[in-house]
Amino acid sequence: MNLKGIAFTAICIVTNFFAGNVFAQFSDSVHYYARFATTGIINRANQGKSFVLNNAIAFSVNKKTVALNSSAAWIYGQQDGRLTNNDFTTGLTLDLYKDTRKLYYWGLLNLSSSYSLNINQQFQGGGGIGYNIVNQPAIEIVVSDGPLYERSSLKTDDIANDNYQTLRNSLRLRHRWVINNTITWDGMHFWQPSLVKFDDYIIRSSSNISIKLKKWLSLTSSVTYNKLSRTNRENLLISFGIVAENYF
């Protein structure tokens, strides 16, 4: 089967799954959430051609006092046949009492690699506290903070790798705003300075605006920015695509 056949089969599977009964949010009888997003940009001109594709999946289990969230994302890009992006990240977060209290507890495990940021591999694990500034069905604003242990292997030049460990502080802002159950603006933003050396920091930021076409399908535009000061590398991706999601 060629790539077009594989892509068509994948789209059919995703469509059949998400086209079932869809709910607007978690409730006493709705505890699971699945999301698939694919966005990208293709540019072709006389001077050359380039493309970047961003694919992400997420799955959440939400009970009254405990929420478990898993996610994975892959960004791949080329410019004139030269690799520009091959970035992978997967993560798992645990929230305790997030939907029952203003102040709650969280834990995080994250594993990533990034061609564009010169990360061979990076592991992060930690926990802390979060605070619900607003936690309503139509609007959510949450801040969280806590220490992370990090173990990384970075590419510093063609022959050497920088292998190191550090403790970081992870400050996160999360927001979500739904307008007339049609337009959704959401985002996640991290500031992670090292507790050992302050000029060693990580910035991760993603924002999305989605317009609902069906209960389970939306058009979306996303902006993703990452910076790693230790390698002095950053990337910025503005892309357009679709989101399929289902509460069940």
ABEGO torsion letter per residue (X at the ends): XBAAAAAAAAAAAAAAAAABBBBABBBAABABBBBBBBBEBBBBBAAEBBBBBBBBBBBBBBBAABBBBBBBBBBBBBBGGBBABBBBBBBBBBBBGAAABABBBBBBBBBBBBAAAGBABBBBBEBEBBBBABBBAABBBBBBBEBBBBBBBBBABAABBBBBBBBBBBBBBBBBBBBGGABBBBBBBBBBBBAABAABBBBBBBBBBBBBABAABBBBBBBBBBBBAAAGBBBBBBBBBBBBBBBX
